[in-house]
Amino acid sequence: MSRLGELAAYKTIVAQRLIGNSNICKGLFYSDSDYLDQPEMANPEQLLHDRIYLYPYKPVESGNENEARAWITISLNDFNGVGSSVIRAGFLTIEVLAHKGLQRTAYELLRTDHIAAEIDEMLSLERSIGIGRLQFAGMNEISLNENHYGVSLKYRPVDFG
C-alpha cells in the first residue's frame, strides 16, 4: 500500500478505537441526558458512517438541520512528504459535534466536552494506530450554525516515519 493509502487507513483504525469505547458510543447513540446509564449498544459498528465519519461531514448541510444528533468526524490535515519514504508532518483532526438540544447532560460536562475528553484520554500518547505517538496539538470550540456546536481536537503524530 502506498504511504497515502496507509494514511487513509489510519482514519479507519481511529474509528475502530472510537466504537470500542462504550462511553463514546452511548454519547453518540442515545439522546437521553443520562446516556451513560443506558444499556450497552449491541452493535456499535452501526455508528460507522452514520455517527462516525471518516471525512469532515456536516449532516446539517445535507438537509438534516432539525435532527437532534451527535456525531464525530475524523480527518487528516497538513501532511507533507507523502510522496517520499517519510511522512514529515500533519495532524489528525477529530471533530465532536451535537445539536444544542443534546448538549446538556446529567453529568458535569456538556455532551461534546465529555466525548472529547474520552477521545483525548484514548488518543493522547497513543502508539498503536500506526502513525507514531499522538501528541495533543490543540482544541477549538466550533459552531456550525445556531443549533449545532462542538469541539475540534488536533493531534500531531510524533516520532514516526
C-alpha positions in Angstrom: 0.0 0.0 0.0 1.3 3.5 -0.8 2.1 5.9 2.0 -1.0 7.9 1.1 -3.1 4.7 1.3 -1.6 4.0 4.7 -2.6 7.5 5.9 -6.2 6.9 4.8 -6.2 3.5 6.7 -5.3 5.3 9.9 -8.7 7.0 10.0 -10.3 3.6 10.0 -8.1 2.5 12.9 -9.1 5.6 14.9 -12.8 4.9 14.1 -12.4 1.3 15.3 -10.9 2.7 18.6 -13.9 5.0 19.0 -16.5 2.3 18.6 -14.6 0.3 21.1 -15.3 2.9 23.7 -18.7 2.3 25.3 -19.0 5.9 26.7 -18.3 7.4 23.3 -20.8 5.1 21.6 -23.5 5.9 24.2 -22.9 9.6 23.8 -23.4 9.4 20.1 -26.3 7.0 20.0 -28.6 7.9 22.9 -30.3 11.3 23.1 -31.1 10.9 26.8 -29.3 13.3 29.1 -28.2 10.3 31.2 -26.8 8.4 28.2 -24.0 6.8 30.3 -26.7 5.0 32.3 -28.3 3.5 29.2 -27.7 -0.1 28.0 -24.6 -1.1 26.1 -25.0 -1.0 22.4 -25.4 -4.4 20.9 -23.8 -3.3 17.6 -21.6 -0.2 17.9 -20.4 -0.8 14.3 -23.7 0.7 13.2 -22.3 4.1 14.2 -19.7 4.0 11.4 -20.8 6.2 8.5 -23.9 7.2 10.5 -22.4 9.0 13.5 -18.7 8.5 13.0 -17.5 9.8 9.6 -14.0 9.3 8.1 -14.3 12.7 6.4 -15.3 16.2 7.6 -19.1 15.6 7.0 -21.6 18.1 8.1 -25.1 16.5 8.3 -26.6 19.9 9.0 -25.6 20.9 5.5 -27.4 17.9 4.0 -31.0 18.7 4.9 -30.8 17.3 8.5 -30.8 20.7 10.3 -33.6 19.8 12.6 -32.5 16.3 13.6 -31.1 16.2 17.2 -28.0 14.1 16.8 -24.3 13.9 17.8 -21.5 12.9 15.5 -17.8 12.7 15.1 -15.6 13.4 12.0 -12.1 12.2 11.5 -9.7 13.8 9.1 -6.1 14.2 8.2 -4.7 17.7 7.6 -1.5 19.3 6.5 0.5 16.1 5.9 3.5 16.6 3.7 6.3 14.4 2.4 3.6 11.8 1.4 5.4 11.0 -1.9 8.7 10.3 -0.1 9.5 7.4 2.1 8.9 9.5 5.2 5.8 11.5 6.2 7.2 14.5 7.9 4.2 16.4 9.3 0.5 16.6 9.7 -2.5 16.5 12.1 -5.2 14.0 12.9 -8.3 16.2 13.5 -11.4 14.9 15.3 -14.5 17.0 15.5 -17.2 16.2 18.0 -20.5 18.0 17.3 -24.0 17.8 18.6 -27.4 19.6 18.3 -27.8 22.1 21.1 -30.8 20.1 22.5 -28.3 17.3 23.3 -25.6 19.3 24.9 -26.9 19.4 28.5 -26.3 16.1 30.3 -27.0 14.6 33.7 -23.2 14.8 34.2 -20.9 17.8 34.9 -19.9 18.2 31.2 -21.6 19.1 28.0 -22.1 16.1 25.8 -19.5 17.2 23.3 -17.0 18.0 26.0 -17.5 14.6 27.6 -17.0 12.8 24.3 -13.9 14.9 23.6 -12.4 14.1 27.0 -13.0 10.4 26.3 -11.3 10.7 22.9 -8.4 12.6 24.4 -7.8 10.0 27.1 -7.8 7.3 24.5 -5.6 9.0 21.9 -3.1 11.1 23.9 0.3 9.4 23.6 -1.4 6.5 21.7 1.1 4.4 19.7 -1.0 1.7 18.2 -2.6 3.4 15.2 0.5 3.3 13.1 1.4 6.9 12.8 3.5 7.2 15.9 2.7 8.6 19.3 -0.1 11.1 19.2 0.6 14.4 20.9 -2.3 16.8 21.7 -1.8 19.8 19.5 -4.9 21.9 20.3 -8.6 22.2 20.8 -11.1 24.8 19.4 -14.8 25.2 20.1 -16.7 25.2 16.8 -20.2 26.3 15.8 -21.8 25.2 12.6 -25.0 27.2 12.9 -27.3 28.4 15.7 -28.2 24.8 16.6 -25.0 22.8 16.3 -21.9 23.2 18.4 -18.9 21.2 19.4 -15.1 20.9 19.6 -12.3 20.2 17.2 -9.3 18.2 18.6 -5.9 18.1 16.9 -3.2 15.6 17.4 0.3 15.6 15.9 1.9 12.3 15.3 5.5 12.4 16.7 8.4 10.0 16.3 7.2 8.2 13.2 8.4 7.9 9.7 
